[in-house]
């Protein structure tokens, strides 16, 4: 099914490729080839992952209507890579172990991947419609430090087209200063197709944000958040957050695992409070 879908997407996008020249055509072909590789070795993803892949492939081949520089194209490709790697991790249901389970149903699972390390997966239901959650996490991402104590600041360094941004994030110190100040430079891409939204990202480098004094430059990715309406209950949103992070420095794995899983649980609680206040206002 997936190889056939890849051929169909390639045929549909051919007329767009004929109108491209130089770097844009090369980038589009490269992205299409990468997506085909993922599709051929995938063990049969769910319908929502399949939908995002088809739409993402078509969107990438078009690359919007404006030309991009070589550097911008490299960021776009990194964002696509983060999205595809994240989906590949999430579609594999084997090997996940429960780290934390809360009475309200929030759950954090984890698994160890040979080429990535330990990854964490948060699954929660938020009592707000998808549009509200999406706007908070994407349109107002620079305000995250106002409501999430784990984040000191999020700053957009560069926007590339409609779906790709480069961000700098400062993480707040953990309680008791167990983990010292960390910061991240990430490329993020958002894909919203039908009733499914994917917000993906991974570590990158940007000339406007070299390493900062007093912070350890950590790396994340591939990471993503999946937003979908709860079946039969459109006023509620299912949120799945894949977290993969390298905090750098010397830290015991037991402490890292405890901090990361608790960070995901806390994030869900803070997000609910933020959305409730916003709706009330």
C-alpha positions in Angstrom: 0.0 0.0 0.0 2.7 2.5 0.9 4.9 1.9 -2.1 1.8 2.4 -4.3 1.0 5.6 -2.5 4.5 6.9 -3.0 4.3 6.3 -6.7 0.9 8.1 -6.8 2.3 11.1 -4.9 5.3 11.2 -7.3 3.0 11.2 -10.3 0.8 14.0 -8.9 3.8 16.1 -8.1 5.5 15.7 -11.5 3.9 18.7 -13.1 5.1 20.8 -10.2 8.7 19.6 -10.6 8.6 20.5 -14.3 8.2 24.1 -13.2 11.1 24.1 -10.7 14.7 24.9 -11.5 18.0 24.4 -9.9 18.1 24.0 -6.1 14.3 23.8 -5.6 14.0 20.9 -8.0 17.0 19.1 -6.4 15.5 19.6 -3.0 12.1 18.4 -4.0 13.5 15.2 -5.6 15.7 14.5 -2.5 12.8 14.9 -0.1 10.6 12.7 -2.3 13.3 10.0 -2.3 13.7 10.1 1.5 9.9 9.8 1.9 9.9 6.8 -0.4 12.6 5.1 1.7 10.6 5.5 4.8 7.4 4.2 3.1 9.0 1.1 1.8 10.3 -0.1 5.1 7.3 0.9 7.2 5.4 -2.1 8.7 2.0 -0.6 8.1 1.2 2.7 9.9 -2.2 3.8 10.9 -4.4 5.8 8.6 -3.7 9.1 10.3 0.1 8.7 9.8 -0.4 7.6 6.2 -2.5 10.7 5.6 0.2 13.0 7.0 2.9 11.4 5.0 1.0 11.7 1.7 0.1 15.4 2.4 3.6 16.1 3.6 5.2 14.6 0.5 3.0 16.6 -1.8 3.5 19.8 0.1 7.3 19.3 0.1 7.4 18.8 -3.6 5.6 22.1 -4.2 7.8 24.0 -1.7 5.3 26.9 -1.9 5.5 29.5 -4.5 8.6 31.4 -3.5 12.2 30.4 -4.1 14.3 29.6 -1.0 18.0 29.9 -0.5 20.3 26.9 0.0 20.4 27.5 3.7 16.6 27.8 4.0 16.2 24.6 2.0 18.4 22.8 4.4 16.2 23.8 7.3 13.1 22.7 5.4 14.6 19.3 4.8 15.7 19.0 8.5 12.1 19.7 9.5 10.8 17.0 7.1 13.4 14.6 8.4 12.3 15.3 12.0 8.6 14.7 11.0 9.3 11.4 9.2 11.6 10.0 11.9 9.1 10.9 14.6 6.2 9.2 12.8 8.3 6.1 12.2 9.0 5.8 16.0 5.4 6.4 17.0 3.9 3.9 14.5 6.0 1.0 16.0 3.8 -0.1 18.9 6.3 -2.8 20.2 8.6 -2.3 23.1 6.9 0.6 24.9 7.0 0.4 28.7 4.9 2.5 31.1 6.9 5.1 33.1 4.1 7.0 34.7 0.3 6.7 34.8 -1.9 9.3 36.4 -5.5 8.8 37.7 -6.9 11.1 35.1 -5.6 8.8 32.4 -2.4 10.7 31.4 0.3 8.3 30.6 4.0 8.4 29.9 5.6 5.4 28.1 9.2 4.9 27.0 11.4 2.7 24.9 15.1 2.5 24.0 16.1 2.9 20.3 19.5 1.7 19.1 20.2 4.9 17.1 18.4 7.4 19.2 18.5 6.3 22.9 15.6 6.5 25.3 12.5 8.2 24.0 9.4 9.2 25.9 5.8 9.2 24.8 3.0 11.2 26.5 -0.6 10.4 25.8 -3.3 12.7 27.2 -6.8 14.0 26.4 -7.4 17.7 26.7 -10.9 19.1 27.2 -10.6 21.7 24.4 -11.1 21.5 20.7 -8.2 21.0 18.4 -8.2 24.5 17.0 -7.7 25.9 20.5 -4.9 23.6 21.4 -3.2 24.2 18.0 -3.3 27.9 18.3 -1.7 27.8 21.8 1.1 25.5 20.8 1.9 26.9 17.3 0.5 30.5 16.9 1.5 31.5 20.5 4.6 29.4 21.0 6.6 32.4 22.1 4.3 32.8 25.1 5.0 29.3 26.4 7.3 30.7 29.1 4.3 32.5 30.6 2.5 29.3 31.6 5.0 26.4 31.5 7.4 26.6 34.5 9.8 24.2 32.7 10.4 26.8 30.0 12.1 30.2 30.6 11.8 31.6 27.1 10.9 30.6 23.5 12.1 32.9 20.8 11.5 32.5 17.0 14.9 33.3 15.3 13.7 32.8 11.7 10.5 31.9 9.8 10.8 30.0 6.5 7.6 29.9 4.5 4.4 29.0 6.3 5.4 25.8 8.1 9.0 26.0 9.2 10.6 28.1 12.0 13.9 28.1 13.8 13.6 28.7 17.6 15.8 29.3 20.6 14.4 27.8 23.8 15.8 28.4 27.3 14.8 25.7 29.8 14.2 26.6 33.4 16.4 24.9 36.0 14.8 21.8 37.5 13.6 22.0 41.2 16.6 21.7 43.5 18.9 22.6 40.5 19.2 18.9 39.8 19.7 19.8 36.1 21.4 23.1 35.4 20.3 25.6 32.8 20.0 24.2 29.3 19.1 25.9 26.0 18.1 24.5 22.6 18.2 25.7 19.0 15.7 23.8 17.0 14.1 23.6 13.6 10.3 23.1 13.8 7.8 22.3 11.1 4.0 22.1 11.4 1.7 20.1 9.3 -2.1 20.4 9.5 -4.1 18.3 7.2 -7.7 17.5 7.8 -8.3 16.4 11.4 -4.6 15.6 12.1 -1.9 18.1 13.2 1.8 17.2 13.5 4.3 19.6 15.2 7.8 18.2 14.7 11.3 19.3 15.4 15.0 18.5 16.0 18.2 20.2 17.0 19.9 22.5 14.5 22.4 25.3 14.3 21.8 29.0 13.6 24.2 31.8 13.1 22.1 34.2 15.2 22.3 32.0 18.3 25.8 30.6 19.2 26.2 28.9 22.5 25.3 31.1 25.4 27.3 31.8 28.6 25.7 30.1 31.6 23.8 27.5 29.5 24.6 24.0 28.3 23.5 23.7 24.7 21.4 20.5 24.8 19.9 18.8 21.7 16.4 17.5 21.1 14.9 15.4 18.4 13.5 13.8 16.6 10.5 15.0 18.6 6.9 15.8 17.7 3.4 16.4 19.0 0.3 14.8 17.3 -3.1 16.5 17.8 -6.3 14.7 16.8 -10.0 15.2 17.8 -11.1 12.4 20.1 -13.4 10.1 18.1 -17.0 11.0 18.6 -16.1 13.9 20.9 -14.8 16.9 18.8 -14.7 19.2 21.8 -11.8 17.1 23.2 -8.3 16.6 21.7 -6.0 13.6 21.9 -2.4 14.8 22.3 0.6 12.5 21.8 4.0 14.0 22.5 7.2 12.1 21.5 10.2 13.5 23.4 13.7 12.6 22.5 16.4 14.7 24.2 20.1 14.8 24.9 20.7 17.1 27.9 24.5 16.9 27.5 26.9 17.2 30.4 27.4 14.5 33.0 24.1 13.4 34.5 23.0 10.0 35.8 20.5 8.3 33.6 18.1 7.6 36.5 17.9 11.4 37.1 17.4 12.2 33.5 14.6 9.7 33.1 12.8 10.9 36.2 13.1 14.5 35.1 11.9 14.0 31.5 8.9 11.8 32.4 7.8 14.2 35.1 8.3 17.2 32.7 5.8 15.6 30.3 3.2 15.0 33.0 3.6 18.6 34.3 3.3 20.0 30.8 -0.1 18.4 30.3 -1.3 19.9 33.6 0.0 23.4 32.8 -1.4 23.3 29.3 -4.9 22.4 30.6 -4.8 25.3 33.1 -3.6 27.7 30.4 -6.4 26.7 28.0 -9.0 26.9 30.7 -7.9 30.5 31.6 -7.8 31.5 27.9 -11.4 30.2 27.3 -12.7 31.8 30.5 -11.2 35.2 29.5 
